[in-house]
Amino acid sequence: MEPDDYLPMVLEEIKGIMSADGIALSLHADDAPPTVVSSDFGELLDRFDSHRILSTQGVDPVKGTRQQSWLDTEIDDQAWDVMQIPIKPVPGHSRLLLSVFFRDATRDRKAAADQIYAHRRPFALGYFHLWQLARQKTRQINAFRTALDGTGIAVFLLNSSGEVLFYNNAAGEMTVGSGSLVIRKGVLETTHKESRGRLRMVLHHVVEINRRSEDAAASANKAVVLSVDRAELPPLILSVIPGEHAAVDKNDVAAIVFALDPSREIKSILEPICRIYSLSPVETRLTCLLVSGSTVGEAAVDMGIKEATARGYLKQVLRKTKTERQSDLLRLMLTSAIRMAPNIVPESVTRVLEASA
């Protein structure tokens, strides 16, 4: 579950304890209007915001704290009193404001609410401190998940039993379409008989490194590289490294597997780099053929042009990429290749800059 999934329950508990008529938690960034994270007030909350009830005026911008205070307003001939409770932000998090709403609260009702909050303050501040930390970590994890799904390199996270805890989109596609890697009963395996034992031994070896290492973080820079054979395609290339921390629980990562499919079409990998160097479509095609292993003459035949014409295009490519020889061009392309997921469409940086101008 996401950290926000628990908020309505916690806020409802605070509202009930204080005998309030409504409650809201809002985020306050320095350069943006308030964002309501959770509330039971619906559209009525917008009316309060228009009266600047959801305001952090008087809150220390560094510490994000002050004692709770009371504001009053009137909406549709109904008097409202709002108890504002600032929450100290953790580093890197926006300020938080807890607003508790009372219909025309008497002095005694306000005093009772203040007293209840004073008794429950350690719990409330402790919960919201942990909520902020969990929210930050969850968003970071989701961002890393998006980054992993955006790459064309398959990534598997395994526990100490070899069970797959997580895999990105490229890994999922590889287990379906590679004809070699599969996930059986939660365990990463290969269908190729000769490679099966080798993969199992490597995974066991890396898990043992993770388990026995006194300094698991230091062992994380040790990688085992192996190939996994396929029937009619070049073998998959796997790199296996230990998890950073020694795995003690079944949900701890003991090994990380990176898998690369060398049979993937080279054009999809090199096109973004060719765009950076402003290569034309025909220059891009020639470059892709050369990187794939064709000679200039063979590339000319594939392109349906004379070899002299192909060499003329090659000179233009060398000039644009600031390389002197064909070998330098190949090295540049191979070391610059970006393996994005097939569903990611590279966008021209020139077009982005023009749109932003």
C-alpha positions as CSV (number, residue, x, y, z in Angstrom):
1,M,0.0,0.0,0.0
2,E,1.0,3.6,-0.6
3,P,1.6,5.8,2.5
4,D,-1.4,8.0,1.4
5,D,-3.7,5.0,1.6
6,Y,-3.6,5.1,5.4
7,L,-4.2,8.9,5.7
8,P,-8.0,8.9,5.6
9,M,-8.2,6.4,8.4
10,V,-5.7,8.4,10.6
11,L,-7.4,11.7,9.8
12,E,-10.8,10.3,10.6
13,E,-9.4,9.1,14.0
14,I,-8.1,12.6,14.8
15,K,-11.3,14.2,13.7
16,G,-13.3,11.8,15.9
17,I,-11.1,12.2,19.0
18,M,-11.4,16.0,18.7
19,S,-15.2,15.9,17.9
20,A,-14.6,18.0,14.9
21,D,-16.8,18.5,11.8
22,G,-14.1,18.2,9.2
23,I,-10.3,17.7,8.6
24,A,-7.7,18.2,5.9
25,L,-4.0,17.7,5.4
26,S,-2.3,20.1,2.9
27,L,1.1,20.4,1.4
28,H,2.7,23.9,1.0
29,A,5.6,24.3,-1.4
30,D,7.4,27.6,-1.6
31,D,6.4,28.4,-5.1
32,A,3.1,26.7,-5.6
33,P,-0.5,27.0,-4.2
34,P,-1.5,24.5,-1.4
35,T,-2.1,20.9,-2.4
36,V,-4.7,19.0,-0.4
37,V,-3.4,15.5,0.3
38,S,-6.4,14.2,2.1
39,S,-9.7,15.6,3.3
40,D,-13.3,14.7,4.0
41,F,-14.7,18.1,3.0
42,G,-14.9,17.7,-0.8
43,E,-15.9,20.8,-2.7
44,L,-16.4,22.8,0.5
45,L,-12.7,22.8,1.0
46,D,-12.2,25.0,-2.1
47,R,-14.4,27.6,-0.4
48,F,-12.2,27.6,2.7
49,D,-9.1,27.9,0.5
50,S,-10.6,31.0,-1.2
51,H,-10.8,32.5,2.3
52,R,-7.0,31.7,2.7
53,I,-7.8,29.3,5.5
54,L,-5.3,26.8,4.1
55,S,-2.4,29.2,4.7
56,T,0.9,28.8,6.4
57,Q,1.4,32.5,7.2
58,G,3.4,32.8,10.4
59,V,5.0,29.4,9.9
60,D,8.8,29.4,10.2
61,P,9.9,28.6,6.6
62,V,13.0,26.7,7.9
63,K,11.6,24.8,10.9
64,G,8.1,24.7,9.5
65,T,6.7,24.9,13.1
66,R,4.6,27.1,15.3
67,Q,2.0,26.4,18.0
68,Q,-1.4,25.5,16.8
69,S,-3.7,28.5,16.2
70,W,-7.3,29.3,15.5
71,L,-8.8,31.0,12.5
72,D,-12.5,31.9,12.0
73,T,-14.5,32.6,8.9
74,E,-18.0,32.5,7.6
75,I,-19.2,30.6,4.6
76,D,-22.9,30.6,3.4
77,D,-23.9,32.3,6.7
78,Q,-22.3,29.5,8.7
79,A,-19.6,30.4,11.2
80,W,-16.5,28.1,11.1
81,D,-13.5,27.9,13.4
82,V,-10.4,26.2,12.1
83,M,-7.6,24.8,14.3
84,Q,-4.4,24.9,12.3
85,I,-1.6,22.5,13.2
86,P,1.7,22.9,11.4
87,I,3.8,19.8,11.0
88,K,7.6,20.1,11.0
89,P,8.8,18.9,7.6
90,V,11.6,16.4,7.1
91,P,14.5,17.6,4.9
92,G,13.4,17.8,1.3
93,H,9.7,17.7,2.0
94,S,7.2,20.5,1.6
95,R,5.6,22.0,4.7
96,L,2.5,20.3,6.0
97,L,-0.6,21.9,7.6
98,L,-3.3,19.9,9.4
99,S,-6.6,21.9,9.5
100,V,-9.4,20.8,11.8
101,F,-12.8,22.4,11.2
102,F,-15.5,23.1,13.8
103,R,-18.9,24.7,13.2
104,D,-19.2,27.8,15.3
105,A,-17.0,26.4,18.2
106,T,-17.5,27.8,21.6
107,R,-14.6,28.9,23.8
108,D,-15.0,25.7,25.9
109,R,-15.0,23.5,22.8
110,K,-11.8,25.2,21.5
111,A,-10.2,24.7,24.9
112,A,-11.1,21.1,24.9
113,A,-9.7,20.6,21.4
114,D,-6.4,22.3,22.5
115,Q,-6.2,20.1,25.5
116,I,-6.8,16.9,23.4
117,Y,-4.2,18.0,20.9
118,A,-1.7,18.7,23.6
119,H,-2.1,15.1,24.9
120,R,-2.0,13.5,21.4
121,R,0.6,15.8,19.9
122,P,3.6,13.3,20.2
123,F,1.6,10.6,18.4
124,A,0.4,13.0,15.7
125,L,3.8,14.5,15.0
126,G,5.5,11.1,15.1
127,Y,3.0,9.7,12.6
128,F,3.3,12.5,10.2
129,H,7.1,12.5,10.5
130,L,7.1,8.8,9.5
131,W,4.5,9.5,6.8
132,Q,6.7,12.1,5.2
133,L,9.7,9.7,5.2
134,A,7.6,6.9,3.7
135,R,6.1,9.2,1.1
136,Q,9.6,10.4,0.0
137,K,10.9,6.8,-0.2
138,T,7.9,5.6,-2.1
139,R,8.2,8.4,-4.6
140,Q,11.8,7.7,-5.1
141,I,11.1,3.9,-5.5
142,N,8.4,4.7,-8.1
143,A,10.8,7.0,-9.9
144,F,13.5,4.3,-10.0
145,R,10.8,1.8,-11.2
146,T,9.9,4.2,-14.1
147,A,13.6,4.6,-14.9
148,L,14.1,0.8,-15.0
149,D,11.1,0.4,-17.2
150,G,12.4,3.0,-19.5
151,T,15.6,1.1,-20.3
152,G,16.1,-1.7,-22.8
153,I,18.3,-3.6,-20.4
154,A,16.5,-6.4,-18.5
155,V,16.8,-6.2,-14.7
156,F,15.8,-8.9,-12.2
157,L,16.0,-8.6,-8.4
158,L,16.3,-12.0,-6.7
159,N,16.2,-13.1,-3.0
160,S,18.5,-15.6,-1.4
161,S,16.3,-18.5,-2.7
162,G,16.6,-17.3,-6.3
163,E,13.0,-16.2,-6.4
164,V,12.3,-13.1,-8.5
165,L,11.2,-10.1,-6.3
166,F,11.0,-7.6,-9.1
167,Y,11.7,-7.4,-12.8
168,N,11.3,-4.4,-15.2
169,N,9.4,-4.3,-18.5
170,A,12.4,-5.3,-20.6
171,A,12.9,-8.4,-18.3
172,G,9.3,-9.3,-18.6
173,E,9.5,-9.1,-22.4
174,M,12.7,-11.1,-22.4
175,T,11.2,-14.0,-20.4
176,V,8.3,-14.2,-22.9
177,G,10.1,-13.6,-26.2
178,S,13.8,-14.5,-25.7
179,G,13.3,-18.2,-26.1
180,S,15.7,-18.9,-23.2
181,L,15.0,-17.0,-19.9
182,V,11.9,-17.9,-18.0
183,I,10.4,-17.5,-14.6
184,R,9.1,-20.8,-13.3
185,K,7.4,-21.0,-9.9
186,G,8.9,-17.6,-9.2
187,V,12.5,-18.7,-9.9
188,L,14.6,-17.3,-12.8
189,E,15.7,-20.2,-15.1
190,T,16.7,-20.9,-18.7
191,T,15.1,-23.4,-21.0
192,H,18.5,-24.1,-22.7
193,K,19.8,-27.4,-21.1
194,E,23.5,-26.6,-21.4
195,S,23.1,-23.1,-19.9
196,R,20.7,-24.2,-17.1
197,G,23.3,-25.6,-14.7
198,R,25.7,-22.7,-15.4
199,L,23.1,-20.1,-14.5
200,R,22.1,-21.9,-11.3
201,M,25.7,-22.2,-10.2
202,V,26.3,-18.5,-10.9
203,L,23.2,-17.4,-9.0
204,H,24.1,-19.6,-6.1
205,H,27.7,-18.3,-6.1
206,V,26.5,-14.7,-6.0
207,V,23.9,-15.3,-3.3
208,E,26.7,-16.9,-1.2
209,I,28.9,-13.9,-1.7
210,N,26.0,-11.7,-0.5
211,R,25.3,-14.0,2.5
212,R,28.8,-14.6,3.7
213,S,30.3,-11.1,3.1
214,E,31.1,-9.2,6.3
215,D,30.8,-6.1,4.2
216,A,28.0,-6.7,1.7
217,A,28.3,-3.2,0.2
218,A,32.0,-3.9,-0.7
219,S,31.0,-7.2,-2.4
220,A,28.4,-5.4,-4.6
221,N,31.2,-4.4,-7.0
222,K,31.9,-8.1,-7.9
223,A,30.1,-9.2,-11.0
224,V,29.9,-12.5,-12.8
225,V,29.3,-12.3,-16.5
226,L,27.9,-15.3,-18.4
227,S,26.1,-16.1,-21.6
228,V,22.8,-18.0,-21.9
229,D,22.5,-19.9,-25.2
230,R,19.5,-19.7,-27.5
231,A,18.5,-22.1,-30.3
232,E,18.6,-19.8,-33.3
233,L,19.8,-16.4,-31.9
234,P,23.0,-15.1,-30.4
235,P,23.2,-15.9,-26.6
236,L,21.9,-13.5,-24.0
237,I,24.6,-11.7,-22.0
238,L,24.0,-11.7,-18.2
239,S,25.8,-9.9,-15.5
240,V,25.0,-10.9,-11.9
241,I,26.0,-8.9,-8.9
242,P,25.3,-9.3,-5.1
243,G,22.8,-7.1,-3.3
244,E,24.3,-4.2,-1.4
245,H,23.2,-5.5,2.0
246,A,23.3,-9.1,3.3
247,A,19.9,-10.6,2.7
248,V,18.3,-11.8,6.0
249,D,14.6,-11.9,4.9
250,K,12.9,-13.5,2.0
251,N,12.0,-10.0,0.7
252,D,15.6,-8.8,0.8
253,V,17.5,-8.5,-2.5
254,A,20.5,-11.0,-2.5
255,A,21.3,-10.8,-6.3
256,I,20.8,-8.4,-9.2
257,V,20.7,-9.8,-12.7
258,F,21.2,-7.5,-15.8
259,A,20.4,-9.2,-19.1
260,L,21.2,-7.9,-22.6
261,D,19.8,-9.1,-25.9
262,P,22.5,-8.5,-28.6
263,S,20.1,-9.5,-31.3
264,R,18.0,-6.3,-30.8
265,E,17.9,-4.2,-34.0
266,I,20.8,-1.8,-33.9
267,K,18.9,1.0,-35.6
268,S,16.6,1.5,-32.6
269,I,19.6,1.8,-30.3
270,L,21.7,4.2,-32.5
271,E,19.0,6.5,-33.9
272,P,18.9,8.8,-30.8
273,I,22.7,9.2,-31.0
274,C,22.5,9.9,-34.8
275,R,19.9,12.6,-34.1
276,I,22.3,14.3,-31.6
277,Y,24.9,14.6,-34.4
278,S,22.2,15.8,-36.9
279,L,22.7,12.8,-39.2
280,S,20.2,12.6,-42.1
281,P,18.1,9.5,-42.5
282,V,20.4,8.1,-45.2
283,E,23.5,8.9,-43.1
284,T,21.9,7.2,-40.1
285,R,21.1,4.1,-42.1
286,L,24.7,3.9,-43.4
287,T,26.0,4.3,-39.8
288,C,23.8,1.5,-38.5
289,L,24.9,-0.8,-41.3
290,L,28.6,-0.1,-40.5
291,V,28.1,-0.6,-36.8
292,S,26.3,-3.9,-37.6
293,G,29.5,-5.2,-39.3
294,S,28.9,-4.3,-43.0
295,T,31.7,-2.9,-45.1
296,V,31.1,0.3,-47.0
297,G,30.6,-1.7,-50.2
298,E,28.1,-4.1,-48.5
299,A,26.3,-1.1,-47.0
300,A,26.1,0.5,-50.5
301,V,24.5,-2.6,-51.9
302,D,21.9,-2.8,-49.1
303,M,21.1,0.9,-49.6
304,G,20.9,0.6,-53.4
305,I,23.6,3.2,-54.1
306,K,27.1,3.2,-55.6
307,E,30.0,2.6,-53.2
308,A,31.5,6.0,-54.1
309,T,28.2,7.7,-53.0
310,A,28.3,5.7,-49.8
311,R,31.8,6.9,-49.1
312,G,30.7,10.5,-49.7
313,Y,28.0,10.0,-47.1
314,L,30.6,8.5,-44.8
315,K,32.8,11.6,-45.1
316,Q,29.8,13.7,-44.1
317,V,29.2,11.5,-41.1
318,L,32.8,11.7,-40.0
319,R,32.7,15.5,-40.3
320,K,29.5,15.8,-38.2
321,T,30.7,13.4,-35.5
322,K,34.1,15.0,-35.4
323,T,35.8,11.6,-36.0
324,E,38.7,11.0,-38.4
325,R,38.4,7.2,-39.3
326,Q,35.7,4.7,-39.6
327,S,37.0,2.8,-36.6
328,D,36.7,6.0,-34.5
329,L,33.1,6.4,-35.7
330,L,32.2,2.8,-34.7
331,R,33.8,3.3,-31.3
332,L,31.9,6.6,-30.8
333,M,28.6,4.9,-31.6
334,L,29.1,1.8,-29.5
335,T,30.2,3.8,-26.5
336,S,27.3,6.3,-26.9
337,A,24.5,3.8,-27.5
338,I,21.5,4.4,-25.2
339,R,19.3,1.3,-24.7
340,M,15.9,2.7,-24.1
341,A,12.8,0.5,-24.0
342,P,11.2,-0.1,-27.4
343,N,8.1,1.8,-26.4
344,I,10.0,4.9,-25.5
345,V,10.0,7.4,-28.5
346,P,13.0,9.7,-28.5
347,E,12.1,13.3,-29.0
348,S,14.2,15.8,-30.8
349,V,16.0,18.2,-28.3
350,T,15.8,20.9,-31.0
351,R,12.0,20.5,-31.1
352,V,11.8,20.7,-27.3
353,L,13.9,23.9,-27.2
354,E,11.9,25.5,-30.0
355,A,8.7,24.7,-28.1
356,S,10.1,26.2,-24.9
357,A,11.3,29.4,-26.6
